[in-house]
Structures are given as structure tokens and as C-alpha cells.
Amino acid sequence: MKPLTQLTLTIALILPAWVHADTPGLPRSTPEAQGVSSAGIRDFIETADREVDSMHSFMLVRHGYVVAEAWWEPESAEKPHVLWSLSKSFTSTAVGLAVADGKLSVDDHVLKFFPDDAPAEPSENLKAMRVRDLLTMNAGHEDEVQWLEAEDWAKAFLSHRVPHKPGTHFRYNTPATYMLSAIVQKVTGETVLEYLKPRLFEPLGIVNPRWDTSPQGISIGGYGLYLRTEDIAKFGQLYLQKGQWNGKQLLPESWVEQATSKQVSNGSDPASDWNQGYGFQFWRCRHGAYRGDGKDGQFCIVLPEQDAVIAITANTKNMQAELNIVWNKLLPAFSDEPLETKPGEHSQLQATISALKASR
């Protein structure tokens, strides 16, 4: 475990939730002013520090205000973090914007965009594959596409066997997200990173985003994006606000609804947050929430019922345990009304953090 170096709880900005769009960061507030218990936050941080292999950062946004934030060394507020597969939700957003721009439809067939890369005799299932099937991880594959060592990643994807009818078989499929990125680049003439900069990153005040590319110069899509923790929180807040930011509709509300709703089933275990359904590169969660996530514990969790967003970065092998701590410790800290700040509550939270540092 690494020592916790920063926790911010009490920056007094009494501003409307939309003001953050004109400022470098989201506005801050005390937890109790936004109906969150400092004691509950303290319990969450202590438990996460103790039980998660390696926490890197945590940010909680309620009613549009950051009410708690923390970084464990050597992470910091200004340091970009690898998002791994949380990148997929940003690629989905690029697809949604391209759809809104009239560049493509989710019902377009994938081969339409790659006339020169298709096998000489494509299978019926490959010919039937649509953009929608890529978005929902229902491309029809049974086993993993061997693509990273291929000379051309798109050709490797299209040459892989498709034994299932697209739309009928869920299989988590990072190469499918790469194909979404490639399609966006085909129809816009820009990489997903370039396409999102004026449409998403700049309006949200996300500076210097970096996205790794394939040998063909295409944003990887399924991973490779690096952002700060607050950038993750802003992205979640945009979705919580149904695509609105500073009074402008950056992303169509209809896309937000489609992307974050259950489009396909992906399991039947009620205790698993990986069995609650899948949208357009977003996972459904228990407790009415949805999320983007990435390997080793990167999370952007949106809780519409609580009007909250949780951003977490970490390096853990047990992501379900990480989510369980959110549900068991943080969720009960929410109230429908502002709370009275108990004497010493904030200082107790700060003392807890200091004790964690001293113990390491």
C-alpha cells in the first residue's frame, strides 16, 4: 500500500452545479452541504486503503460538487492516469457524436467501412455484423481475436471467424472497440482523439488528453487513453446530466440513454456487477448505477438515483471487491437532504488520513 497524500473536503464555493464548465475544475463543497456524511467517506477511505491492493485516487461528486478527493503517492491531482478499458466509454461517446453528425448509423454494417480489408469470401455472420454489435460486445466471436501482432489490426479482426450470429452472443471484445475507433476515423478523417477534442475534451476543460495509436495511426479505442482523475469525474458528470454541460447539449440525450441502458444480457449472477447488462461500451451496475471501467480498478461510476459520480483509479486484481466497498461503505453515506456537520467531523477525517500516512 502507498501513503495517502491529499484529501480535499472543504473548499467553500456555493455555486450552481453548471458553473464548473467555465472553470478549470468542478466546484467544491463540504460533504454535509451536499447530503453526504463525512463519517461515511472516512469509513470508505479506511476500508479501501486496507482492503484494495493499491488505491491510487478517489473523487466523489454530489449534485455537481466535488465533496471528497484523495490521492495515494506517487499519484497526484495533475498526473494523468492510464484508463485501460475505461477508454471504451470515450470511444462510444465518439460514435454517438458521429451518429449525431450524420456520419454513420449504429445499424450500418461493419464491412461497409472496410471494402478493401474484408476476406475474399466473407461469412454470412461477418456480413451481418453491425456497428451496434461492436458497441454491445455482440460481434459474434467465440474466441479471442489475435490482432496486436498483426500487420493490420482491422484486417486481423475481419479475418477472424464469426461462429455466432451477431447480436446473439456476448463476448467482451477489445478489438471490437478498436474497430469502432477505426470507423469513426474512416467517416470523419480524424482520430477519435482529434474528433473528441473540440466536441468533448475542450468543453469539459480536459487538457492534454493522450491516446495511444495502432501501427496504422488509429486511436486504439479499447484502451490507451490517459486522463486525470477529475477528468474522469467530469465525463461521468456529463453523462449524469444527460449530455448537457454549461447549458449546452454536447451529447444527444437519446445517445446517453441508449449507451447507458441495458442493451444486452451478460450473465445472471445478481451479486456480480459484471452480470447486470451491457450498453454501448458501458456496464450496468447494481443499485441502479452504470459505469465505465478498466483493468486494475479504473472506474467512472454514475449513480443517477443519488445524483452522484465516483471516479477511482487503482492497481488491484479484485475489481468486484473494490465495487463492493463502494456499495457497502459509500452508498449508505448519501442522504436526500443536507446534513448537519457534527463537531470535529472534518478534522476526524483529516486525522484518519494523517494516521494512515504515519502507519506507512
C-alpha positions in Angstrom: 0.0 0.0 0.0 1.1 3.6 -0.6 0.5 6.6 1.7 -2.4 8.9 1.1 -1.1 12.4 0.3 -4.1 14.6 -0.3 -7.7 14.8 0.8 -9.8 17.9 0.0 -13.2 18.3 1.6 -13.9 21.9 2.5 -13.4 24.3 -0.4 -16.4 26.7 0.1 -17.8 27.5 -3.3 -21.6 28.0 -3.1 -22.2 27.9 -6.9 -24.7 26.3 -9.2 -23.7 22.9 -10.5 -23.2 24.1 -14.1 -20.6 26.7 -13.2 -17.8 24.1 -13.4 -18.0 24.2 -17.2 -16.4 27.7 -17.2 -13.7 26.9 -14.7 -10.7 24.7 -14.8 -12.2 22.3 -12.4 -15.5 21.2 -10.8 -16.7 23.3 -7.9 -16.1 22.1 -4.4 -18.3 21.9 -1.4 -18.4 20.2 2.0 -19.9 16.7 2.1 -22.7 17.6 4.5 -23.8 20.6 2.4 -24.5 18.1 -0.4 -26.1 15.4 1.8 -23.1 13.1 2.3 -21.7 12.0 5.6 -18.0 12.7 6.3 -18.0 9.7 8.6 -19.2 7.5 5.7 -16.5 8.9 3.4 -13.9 8.2 6.2 -15.2 4.7 6.5 -14.9 4.2 2.7 -11.4 5.5 2.5 -10.2 3.5 5.5 -11.7 0.3 4.1 -10.4 0.9 0.6 -6.9 1.7 1.9 -7.0 -1.5 3.9 -8.6 -4.0 1.5 -7.8 -2.8 -2.0 -4.4 -3.9 -3.2 -3.3 -0.5 -4.2 -5.6 2.6 -4.3 -4.3 5.4 -6.5 -7.1 8.1 -6.3 -10.7 8.7 -5.4 -13.1 11.5 -6.2 -16.8 11.9 -5.2 -19.1 14.4 -6.9 -22.6 15.0 -5.5 -25.1 17.4 -7.0 -22.3 18.7 -9.3 -19.8 19.4 -6.5 -16.7 17.6 -5.6 -17.1 16.7 -1.9 -14.2 14.4 -1.4 -10.9 13.7 -3.2 -7.8 11.7 -2.4 -4.6 10.6 -4.0 -2.1 8.0 -2.8 1.6 8.5 -3.6 3.0 8.8 -6.2 -0.3 9.8 -7.8 -1.5 13.5 -7.8 -4.3 15.6 -9.0 -2.5 16.8 -12.1 -1.0 13.4 -13.1 -2.7 11.6 -15.9 -3.6 8.0 -15.2 -3.9 5.1 -17.6 -7.6 4.3 -18.0 -7.3 0.9 -19.7 -10.7 -0.2 -20.8 -12.4 2.8 -19.3 -11.2 4.3 -22.6 -14.0 2.3 -24.3 -16.7 4.6 -22.9 -15.0 7.5 -24.5 -14.9 5.7 -27.9 -18.6 5.0 -27.5 -19.1 8.8 -27.0 -17.2 9.5 -30.2 -19.5 7.1 -32.0 -22.5 8.8 -30.6 -21.3 12.2 -31.7 -20.5 10.9 -35.2 -24.1 9.5 -35.3 -25.4 12.9 -34.3 -23.3 14.5 -37.1 -24.9 12.1 -39.6 -21.6 10.4 -40.3 -22.9 6.8 -39.6 -25.7 4.8 -38.1 -25.5 2.1 -35.4 -27.3 -0.2 -37.9 -24.6 0.3 -40.6 -22.9 -3.0 -41.5 -19.2 -3.1 -40.5 -18.0 -4.3 -43.9 -19.4 -1.1 -45.4 -16.5 0.8 -43.9 -13.7 -1.7 -44.9 -14.3 -2.7 -48.5 -10.6 -3.3 -49.1 -9.9 -5.2 -45.9 -12.6 -7.8 -46.0 -11.8 -11.5 -46.7 -12.3 -12.7 -50.3 -15.3 -14.7 -49.2 -16.8 -13.2 -46.0 -19.1 -15.4 -44.0 -22.8 -14.6 -43.6 -22.2 -13.7 -40.0 -19.4 -11.3 -40.8 -21.6 -9.7 -43.5 -24.4 -9.3 -40.9 -22.2 -7.6 -38.3 -23.3 -4.0 -37.5 -21.9 -1.1 -35.6 -24.4 -1.9 -32.9 -22.9 -5.3 -32.4 -19.5 -3.8 -31.9 -20.9 -1.4 -29.3 -22.6 -4.1 -27.3 -19.8 -6.7 -27.5 -22.1 -9.0 -29.6 -19.9 -9.2 -32.7 -20.3 -13.0 -32.8 -16.8 -14.1 -31.9 -16.3 -17.2 -29.7 -12.6 -16.8 -29.0 -10.0 -14.0 -28.8 -9.0 -12.1 -31.9 -5.3 -12.3 -32.5 -4.7 -8.7 -33.6 -1.8 -7.0 -31.7 0.9 -8.8 -33.6 -0.9 -8.5 -37.0 0.4 -6.2 -39.7 -3.0 -4.6 -40.0 -5.3 -4.7 -37.0 -8.6 -4.2 -38.9 -7.8 -6.9 -41.4 -7.0 -9.3 -38.5 -10.4 -8.5 -36.9 -12.3 -9.1 -40.2 -10.4 -12.3 -41.0 -11.3 -13.8 -37.6 -14.0 -16.5 -37.6 -17.5 -15.4 -36.5 -19.3 -18.6 -35.5 -22.3 -16.8 -33.8 -24.9 -14.6 -35.4 -24.0 -11.1 -34.4 -26.3 -9.7 -31.7 -26.8 -13.1 -30.1 -23.6 -13.8 -28.1 -22.0 -11.6 -25.6 -18.2 -11.7 -25.5 -16.1 -8.9 -24.1 -14.1 -7.9 -27.1 -11.5 -5.1 -27.1 -10.7 -5.5 -30.8 -14.4 -4.6 -31.5 -13.8 -1.3 -29.8 -10.8 -0.7 -31.9 -13.0 -1.2 -35.0 -15.4 1.5 -33.6 -12.4 3.8 -33.4 -11.3 2.9 -36.9 -14.9 3.5 -38.2 -15.0 7.0 -36.6 -11.7 7.8 -38.3 -13.0 6.5 -41.6 -16.1 8.7 -41.6 -14.6 11.8 -40.0 -11.0 11.8 -41.3 -9.8 12.3 -37.7 -8.6 10.0 -35.0 -11.1 9.6 -32.1 -8.7 11.8 -30.0 -8.8 14.5 -32.6 -12.5 14.2 -33.1 -13.3 14.4 -29.4 -11.0 17.4 -28.6 -13.4 20.2 -29.7 -16.6 18.2 -29.0 -15.8 16.7 -25.6 -12.4 17.4 -24.1 -12.2 21.1 -24.6 -15.8 22.0 -23.4 -15.2 19.9 -20.3 -11.9 21.6 -19.6 -9.9 18.4 -20.1 -6.4 19.4 -21.2 -3.7 17.4 -22.9 -5.5 14.1 -23.3 -3.3 11.4 -24.7 -4.4 8.3 -26.6 -2.1 5.6 -27.9 -2.4 4.6 -31.5 -2.1 1.4 -33.6 0.6 1.0 -36.2 -2.0 2.4 -38.7 -2.3 5.6 -36.7 -5.7 4.9 -35.3 -6.6 5.6 -31.6 -6.7 2.2 -30.0 -10.2 2.8 -28.7 -10.4 -0.1 -26.3 -7.6 1.2 -24.1 -4.7 3.7 -24.3 -6.3 6.9 -23.1 -4.7 8.8 -20.2 -6.6 11.4 -18.2 -6.6 12.9 -14.7 -9.0 11.7 -12.0 -11.0 14.9 -12.2 -11.3 14.4 -16.0 -12.9 11.0 -15.3 -15.3 12.7 -12.9 -16.3 15.4 -15.4 -17.0 12.7 -18.0 -19.3 10.9 -15.6 -21.0 14.2 -14.7 -21.7 14.9 -18.3 -23.5 11.6 -18.6 -25.3 12.2 -15.3 -26.5 15.5 -16.8 -27.8 13.6 -19.9 -25.2 15.1 -22.1 -25.6 18.8 -21.0 -22.7 21.0 -20.0 -23.0 24.7 -19.1 -26.4 24.9 -20.7 -25.2 23.3 -24.0 -26.2 19.8 -25.3 -22.8 18.4 -26.0 -24.0 14.8 -26.5 -27.6 13.9 -27.5 -29.7 12.8 -24.6 -31.0 9.9 -26.7 -27.4 8.6 -27.0 -26.8 8.9 -23.3 -30.0 6.9 -22.7 -29.1 4.2 -25.2 -25.4 3.9 -24.2 -26.1 3.5 -20.5 -29.2 1.3 -20.6 -29.2 -2.5 -20.8 -28.9 -3.3 -24.4 -27.9 -7.0 -23.9 -27.7 -9.6 -21.1 -24.3 -10.7 -20.0 -24.9 -13.0 -17.1 -27.3 -14.0 -14.3 -25.5 -13.6 -11.0 -27.3 -10.9 -9.0 -24.3 -10.4 -6.8 -22.0 -9.6 -9.7 -21.6 -6.1 -11.2 -20.5 -7.8 -14.4 -23.8 -9.6 -14.8 -26.2 -6.6 -14.8 -26.3 -6.0 -18.5 -24.2 -4.1 -21.0 -25.0 -1.0 -23.0 -22.9 0.8 -25.6 -19.4 0.3 -24.0 -20.9 0.9 -20.6 -21.7 -1.7 -17.9 -24.8 -1.7 -15.9 -24.3 -2.0 -12.1 -26.3 -2.9 -9.1 -28.2 -0.2 -7.2 -29.4 1.4 -10.5 -26.0 2.7 -11.4 -23.8 2.3 -14.5 -20.1 2.6 -15.2 -17.2 2.7 -17.5 -14.3 0.6 -16.1 -10.8 -0.6 -16.9 -8.3 -3.2 -15.9 -6.8 -3.0 -12.4 -9.6 -0.9 -10.9 -10.2 2.2 -13.0 -13.8 3.3 -12.5 -16.2 6.0 -13.6 -19.4 5.2 -11.7 -22.6 7.2 -12.3 -25.4 6.9 -9.7 -28.5 8.7 -11.1 -30.6 7.9 -8.1 -28.1 9.6 -5.8 -27.2 12.4 -8.3 -23.5 11.4 -7.8 -20.4 10.4 -9.7 -17.5 8.4 -8.3 -14.1 8.3 -10.0 -11.5 5.8 -8.8 -8.0 4.8 -10.1 -6.2 1.8 -8.6 -4.0 -1.2 -9.3 -6.0 -4.1 -8.0 -6.8 -7.6 -9.2 -10.1 -7.7 -7.5 -12.4 -5.1 -9.1 -15.6 -6.6 -7.6 -14.2 -6.2 -4.1 -13.5 -2.6 -5.0 -17.1 -2.0 -6.1 -18.4 -3.9 -3.0 -16.7 -1.3 -0.8 -18.4 1.5 -2.7 -21.8 -0.1 -2.2 -21.2 -1.2 1.4 -19.5 1.9 2.7 -20.1 4.9 0.5 -23.7 4.4 -0.7 -25.1 4.5 2.9 -23.4 7.9 3.4 -25.9 9.6 1.0 -28.9 11.5 2.2 -31.7 13.2 0.4 -31.2 16.4 2.4 -28.2 18.4 3.5 -26.7 17.1 6.8 -25.7 18.8 9.9 -21.9 18.8 10.3 -21.1 17.2 13.6 -18.4 19.0 15.7 -14.9 17.7 14.7 -16.2 15.6 11.8 -14.0 17.1 9.2 -10.9 17.1 11.4 -11.5 13.5 12.3 -11.5 12.7 8.6 -8.2 14.6 8.2 -6.8 12.8 11.3 -7.7 9.5 9.8 -5.7 10.3 6.7 -2.7 11.5 8.7 -2.8 8.3 10.7 -2.8 6.3 7.5 0.3 8.2 6.4 2.0 7.7 9.7 1.3 3.9 9.6 3.2 3.6 6.3 
